[in-house]
Amino acid sequence: MSDQNLKQLLALDEAPAHDPVFELRVLAGIERRRFWRNVAGLVPVGAAIGVVAWSLAPLLDAGTINNPTLLSGIIVGTTLFVVETWQTQR
């Protein structure tokens, strides 16, 4: 590109083209990829918590904790703790 062409392009006082629909589509694509990246990161964590809960179920059923509400609270609390810890380290 010659200097004359560049000067002509820079001399234009018009604002660059603005397409809000295109921008929204691009932003939606970025957010979609971010969402699926988060889901892909959380699935192994959820699976690991499920395996731990499944392996502890016989111990908890044997009389250690006979309150299902308390057991579900422990599982949900542990899950939230692990997820929040994982999210803050990223």
C-alpha positions as CSV (number, residue, x, y, z in Angstrom):
1,M,0.0,0.0,0.0
2,S,1.4,3.3,-1.0
3,D,1.7,6.3,1.3
4,Q,-0.8,8.2,-0.8
5,N,-3.5,5.5,-0.3
6,L,-2.7,5.3,3.4
7,K,-3.1,9.1,3.7
8,Q,-6.4,8.9,1.9
9,L,-7.7,6.2,4.2
10,L,-6.6,8.1,7.3
11,A,-8.1,11.3,6.0
12,L,-11.6,9.9,6.1
13,D,-13.4,11.3,9.1
14,E,-16.1,8.6,9.1
15,A,-16.4,6.2,12.0
16,P,-15.6,2.6,11.3
17,A,-18.5,0.3,10.5
18,H,-20.3,-0.9,13.6
19,D,-22.4,-4.1,13.5
20,P,-24.1,-4.8,16.8
21,V,-25.6,-8.1,15.6
22,F,-22.1,-9.4,14.6
23,E,-20.7,-8.2,17.9
24,L,-23.4,-10.0,19.9
25,R,-22.8,-13.2,17.9
26,V,-19.1,-13.0,18.6
27,L,-19.6,-12.4,22.3
28,A,-22.2,-15.2,22.5
29,G,-19.6,-17.6,20.9
30,I,-17.0,-16.5,23.4
31,E,-19.4,-17.1,26.4
32,R,-20.5,-20.4,25.0
33,R,-16.9,-21.6,24.8
34,R,-16.2,-20.3,28.3
35,F,-19.4,-22.1,29.6
36,W,-18.4,-25.5,28.1
37,R,-14.8,-25.1,29.3
38,N,-16.2,-24.6,32.8
39,V,-18.5,-27.6,32.4
40,A,-15.6,-29.7,31.2
41,G,-13.6,-28.7,34.2
42,L,-16.4,-29.4,36.7
43,V,-17.5,-32.8,35.4
44,P,-14.3,-34.6,36.7
45,V,-14.7,-32.9,40.0
46,G,-18.3,-34.0,40.3
47,A,-17.4,-37.5,39.3
48,A,-14.7,-37.6,41.9
49,I,-17.0,-36.4,44.6
50,G,-19.6,-39.0,43.5
51,V,-17.0,-41.8,43.7
52,V,-15.9,-40.6,47.2
53,A,-19.5,-40.4,48.3
54,W,-20.2,-43.9,46.9
55,S,-17.2,-45.4,48.6
56,L,-18.1,-43.8,51.9
57,A,-21.8,-44.8,51.7
58,P,-21.2,-48.2,53.5
59,L,-19.4,-46.5,56.3
60,L,-22.1,-43.9,56.7
61,D,-24.9,-46.5,56.4
62,A,-23.3,-48.7,59.0
63,G,-24.3,-46.3,61.8
64,T,-21.8,-43.5,61.6
65,I,-24.4,-41.1,60.3
66,N,-28.0,-42.3,60.1
67,N,-29.5,-38.9,59.2
68,P,-30.0,-38.6,55.5
69,T,-30.5,-34.8,55.7
70,L,-27.1,-34.5,57.4
71,L,-25.5,-36.8,54.9
72,S,-26.8,-34.8,52.0
73,G,-25.7,-31.6,53.6
74,I,-22.2,-32.9,54.0
75,I,-22.1,-34.0,50.4
76,V,-23.5,-30.7,49.1
77,G,-21.2,-28.7,51.4
78,T,-18.2,-30.7,50.3
79,T,-19.1,-30.3,46.6
80,L,-19.5,-26.5,47.0
81,F,-16.3,-26.2,48.9
82,V,-14.3,-28.1,46.2
83,V,-15.9,-26.2,43.3
84,E,-15.3,-22.8,44.9
85,T,-11.8,-23.7,45.8
86,W,-11.2,-24.9,42.3
87,Q,-12.7,-21.8,40.7
88,T,-10.7,-19.4,42.8
89,Q,-7.4,-21.1,41.9
90,R,-8.0,-20.6,38.2
